[in-house]
Amino acid sequence: MIRRVLIIPPAKAQPAIGGDEDAFVGLCGPDRVQSAFQDHAGGITMTDHTSTPAGWYPTPHAGNELRYWNGTEWTAPPSAVPAAQPVLAGTGGPTHPVGYSLAAPPIVRPLRGVAKATRILLLVGAVFSVLTVLVEAWGLVAVEGFTRGIAPLSDLELYDTLSGFIGLGSGALLLAAGICWLVWQYRAAVRVRAITPAATRRTPVWHVVSWFIPVIAWWFPFQNMKDLVVAARAAVSPGILGTWWGLWIASTAMASLSGRLSWNASSLSDYPAVMSTSLLGELLSIAAVPLAIMVLTRATDAIDPAMR
């Protein structure tokens, strides 16, 4: 049920912060409150006439932007938050209402930009994973051929060079994608908890820190992502979320095992096991990428819906 607070004059209107049903009105835009508002010329026309003077006010349907109220209706969304400028009394120009900040509050920092960057990095990382699979498969053939005396040493040297360069690229992409993902998850947790503080079992800081703590990193991040998906009512089924996490954990385990085997390898005969585990880990990583992008995109759409 939509609260009446949404259609009082803009000087007093604030996003509802009550039960779960009302709380998401502030995140879901005007389409969820058509009984109180109607789309009009790119802006919002209020169904109740008020005597509120013209000026910049927080929009009723979202707290992350200001719009100009001309005394009768909301204007079209501005491309940027207007800067405060001195206006002579009686000129009728936009004024900055006392008590409102022109800067967007930190609790509503955008998600879409960082989500897009994360998707791009994940896709490029998947391409590097495919290259790694090809190089590791060729390395297995080269080691087998050299052991039998039918492949030259130069094949192994070339494998070494290629795997080194691709490994550096993959590591850099993983680091960049990881940073973007953590920024996105922190912002998402802040947004969700700003509406319903009890929506997640852990604070936004823990949504970041839990990825780096041994042992609990195997399940805390999954629980945190599940909290965000459930709180935002994102179109992500438990099967999709669980499969993504299972593939991620398996690929991480294979990469860790491959690193340990490589560290302990003392002869050429030890390297096929290193290559095989690395290849398997990359295949699991490639399978996890589409699901990771699906979870990221659908959660972003639910938490930070695009303006219509």
Steps between C-alpha positions, in 0.01 A plus 500: 500500500649839395528756777337840469833667581595457135251759375537783748681819389861450390643703786380229738506188283751234595538140385312263727721299735258260652407141416658311215219573254509876558874517533573404142279776360796735527708263288246393241403829336166644394373182335435350847292793616280578200201535729661810652711632210486490124779534242483837330743653245801321639423607856237438767171686534355507849135409530454732799538876449714663765614847589865403531716770339716428197849369576733200504373208709570124536270314260226297673583173323879491551729660751809510280416808291354848522242639260355844450142547619351793306207536736273270300701201381841336502727584209683243291794325672816713486813355344693597811421625849473879476762712671395757757506850355408829669171636368365850561179513695195529283664370181303176511806288418587163655591523865663254735254405777639519852579159650573318174847416370568537129742207509349153465507319836763226525234237568381518140825483306432352155550133422459485124837646401707271718278205409567563130875522561488174694313322219753616242794388712337162564445447127858597410622276780299212352677557166836474677377182671424351157852590388639338814308179427645490148855563622476241778360240258782573257749480789380151589559391141844667498610328821379164373677551168825610662491202738469269197772684314275623217466867608784753530592684817391824332138387533533492878673838501220647291243354741686659789496840331135489397375375836697772676354786294146364515533440872598862559206623293258269678629608840462870417145447370405295806628776728314774310176300482529413869540865599198603290292216644587603856410863429171389348417267790582764761278758330222245456513407869489867602195560280311197624574569868403866460147379420483205740792483748422140591492386135857365514656306782831690465606861452626634165857491629466130571373450147850600390718364781348151496657430158849522651472304824616136473241227551195727535568628148359168380145582610462853647511674159236260371274579796556872444407478133196293585388768748526768229311293245220415743471852643486655151263231372731448205406245236775259606396149597680310779618254234673769295659657807614165640639376168695822448652477845579129467682559170691794648611298804601203284699717258675672791586163655643372172709815453636467854579132446674574171715763669606260776581227249705743294692612808584141595579379146859381473505336158332522161285199580330699778368769267215312327317497834561874538368569150199273540381659825558848356299409188214361710496810719477727195213298355310533828572873502369540146178321599459729803530827306154500331333423832700769679393754238137387533506539879671839476266635232175386654595616848600838359170532313309428820702725733571788261220500236564716192298820468220477247 
